Amino acid sequence: MTEARLILDLDALAANYWALRKRAGDTELAPAVKADGYGLGAPEIADRLWLEGARSFYVARLSEGVALRRALGDRDATIYVLDGATPGSGDTLEGAGLIPVLNSLPQIEAWNAQARAGRLKAALHVDTGMNRLGLRPEEVKVLVGATDRLRRLDLDLVISHLACADTPDSPMSAHQLARFEEATALLPGARRSLANSAGLFLGEAYRFDQARPGISLYGGGPEGVPHPEICAVATVEAPILQVRVVPRGESVGYGAGWTAPDTTRVAIVAAGYADGVPRASHPNGQAWFDGARRRLLGRVSMDLLAIDITDCDAARPGAMVELFGRNLPIDEAATAAGTSAYELLTRIAPRARRVVVGR
Ligand SMILES: *Cc1c(COP(=O)(O)O)cnc(C)c1O
């Protein structure tokens, strides 16, 4: 066994779901399982969250919605597609019973036309300042002034998305909250959803009827640093291939990126950027081995990386080294590599063998 592996802990996922449930009060949790469940495997993730009580899920792409519907089989889940009613997607959305989150006036028109003589469920995305997807405030007014645009649609839910929820001091969230209240006041009757994971930690005013947590279900802290209520769901580890002694003055890896100031014991680990360990983990990155953090030495290459195991007797070929997870929080590994837990998770590569625990 010389592969890196990804250990997906479904009990930890369930624990995070319940930690967020506690924060959410009466607010429904509709997990974001886009990008194949943040890279961890949407079928397993949705399956377990369904068991814990989740009934609504968010994906980004149409194809993800179709795959999730198939994975959930005859379970009566509500699946929202954040891309909305993109051109040519109508029949597929309708056929798979997916609810598009309509992002623009043309999308509203297309979905209303798709309903033909019947009725279709829809969600609506209003932009409150992020300027990514969604109707601008003036477009919401246009819509409200011409409600026949919605005549064949059951508008189930209005959502918006927070740009700075992971920075509680930012005035942006309160600004977006006020704009969301204004926009949704024009659309009474529809349920409301504003908070992502971090939004759930901003307080009751942000909760509304439904929240859409992603990253904190998967072990990332709401502020990009570890949080005591959130536990690790994904652990990436890889075996040591070789232990060597590097004499003072010699270097390790491509570009001779690190030179030994003294005689150093080095373990060569079977993980690299082709497994999802960022190349930028050098020079600040660490790994966990034998009860302690160990420095990464030199550049991460495609298949290999090196760690400092001076003063450690347990290192031998086959022993497993953790790159992030249970012992080394994903947020810390991400920060050391200049990235986020979101990117670390979604970049875990297929070469890392998946092991699911806690079924
Ligand atoms: C991805 C996404 C979420 C989930 O956000 P997290 O920060 O992972 O909790 C919620 N809403 C929308 C619109 C998203 O795109």
The ligand as a Gaussian input file, in Angstrom:
#p B3LYP/6-31G(d) Opt

LIG

0 1
 C      -21.133000      27.309000      -1.940000
 C      -22.314000      28.092000      -1.498000
 C      -22.803000      27.959000      -0.189000
 C      -22.057000      27.213000       0.886000
 O      -21.069000      28.076000       1.428000
 P      -20.062000      27.656000       2.596000
 O      -19.216000      28.864000       2.765000
 O      -19.282000      26.489000       2.072000
 O      -20.854000      27.304000       3.804000
 C      -23.998000      28.600000       0.117000
 N      -24.643000      29.358000      -0.810000
 C      -24.180000      29.530000      -2.067000
 C      -24.937000      30.386000      -3.013000
 C      -22.986000      28.915000      -2.446000
 O      -22.516000      29.111000      -3.678000

